[in-house]
Amino acid sequence: MKTAKIVSIAKSDQVGLYSICFNDDNESEFRKFMQKFKDNAALNKDYQAIIHAIDRIIANGALERNFRYEGK
């Protein structure tokens, strides 16, 4: 059975950004995502949009209107 922990990625006065890290791995899933896609030319536009959105959330906070509700 895999176990996991939550690790801090970034913090600001407005918000904290966290990712999951499986205990048998030294890198968080967020860092793996960044390493996997940062140099992929075909996906670079999407990657840059995601990173830009994360940077905005860190700077301005996570506003409820930026999230969509799933289910009821």
C-alpha positions as CSV (number, residue, x, y, z in Angstrom):
1,M,0.0,0.0,0.0
2,K,1.4,3.4,-1.0
3,T,1.4,6.1,1.6
4,A,1.7,9.8,0.8
5,K,2.4,13.1,2.5
6,I,1.5,16.7,1.6
7,V,4.5,19.0,1.0
8,S,4.6,22.8,0.6
9,I,5.5,24.1,-2.8
10,A,5.1,27.9,-2.3
11,K,3.7,30.3,0.3
12,S,2.6,33.9,0.2
13,D,0.7,36.2,2.5
14,Q,-2.4,35.2,0.4
15,V,-2.2,31.5,-0.1
16,G,-0.1,28.3,0.3
17,L,0.5,25.9,-2.5
18,Y,0.8,22.2,-1.7
19,S,1.4,19.0,-3.6
20,I,1.3,15.3,-2.8
21,C,4.5,13.3,-2.4
22,F,4.5,9.6,-2.2
23,N,6.7,8.3,0.6
24,D,8.8,6.1,-1.7
25,D,9.6,9.1,-3.9
26,N,11.7,12.2,-3.1
27,E,9.9,14.6,-5.5
28,S,6.4,15.9,-5.4
29,E,3.9,15.2,-8.1
30,F,3.9,19.0,-9.0
31,R,7.7,19.0,-9.5
32,K,7.4,15.9,-11.6
33,F,4.7,17.6,-13.7
34,M,6.9,20.7,-14.2
35,Q,10.0,18.6,-15.2
36,K,8.0,16.4,-17.6
37,F,6.3,19.2,-19.5
38,K,8.5,22.3,-19.3
39,D,10.5,21.5,-22.4
40,N,7.8,19.9,-24.5
41,A,7.4,22.3,-27.4
42,A,4.0,20.9,-28.4
43,L,2.5,21.6,-25.0
44,N,4.5,24.7,-24.1
45,K,1.6,27.1,-24.5
46,D,-0.6,25.1,-22.2
47,Y,2.2,24.6,-19.7
48,Q,2.9,28.3,-19.7
49,A,-0.8,29.1,-19.1
50,I,-0.9,26.7,-16.1
51,I,2.3,28.2,-14.6
52,H,1.0,31.7,-15.1
53,A,-2.3,30.8,-13.4
54,I,-0.4,29.3,-10.4
55,D,1.8,32.4,-10.2
56,R,-1.4,34.6,-10.2
57,I,-2.9,32.5,-7.4
58,I,0.2,32.7,-5.3
59,A,0.4,36.5,-5.8
60,N,-3.3,37.3,-5.4
61,G,-4.8,34.5,-3.5
62,A,-7.2,31.7,-4.4
63,L,-10.5,33.3,-5.1
64,E,-13.6,31.1,-4.9
65,R,-14.8,32.3,-8.3
66,N,-11.7,30.8,-9.9
67,F,-12.8,27.2,-9.1
68,R,-15.7,25.3,-10.5
69,Y,-17.9,23.1,-8.4
70,E,-18.0,19.4,-9.0
71,G,-21.1,17.4,-8.1
72,K,-23.7,18.6,-5.6
